[in-house]
Amino acid sequence: MGEANSIMNEVDFNTVENIRSFVPDYDKVADSLLLQPHEPDPAVSVDWNGEMWLRINPENGEIIGVEIEDYKKFFARKYRKYIRGIRVTDPSIKKFVIFLLREGMRATPFTKKDFIKALERVSSRVA
C-alpha cells in the first residue's frame, strides 16, 4: 500500500493533457477501455481512486495511458448521466477522463464491491 501511494505521489498530473492524443481501444470481451498513444511505452499501472488504472512512465511520472476495466458494466453505469449516448471510442470519453483526473481525489471511490452492495440492497427490496 505504501509503495502504491508513493507512485501515486510521483504521477505528473501536468501531463493529463496527453490523454487528448491517445487512441481509444475498447475490448468488448474484456469490457476494457484502453487509452494510449499509437506506440505504447513500458509503464507501471497505478490505481486511481478505484476508477481506472493510470499507466505511468516510472522515470518521470508522465501519464502514458489509461485503462478502465469493466467499462460498460461499472464505469459507464456510475457516470451514465455524463456519458449517456456517447460511444465508447468517442473523443468525449477522453475529455471526461481528463475531467475526473483533474478533480483528483475529490472523486468518490466507487468499486465493484460498492456496486454489488448497492445491487444487493435493491434486489432485497424487489424480492
Order of alpha helices (4+ residues) and beta strands (2+ residues): alpha-beta-beta-beta-beta-beta-alpha-alpha-alpha
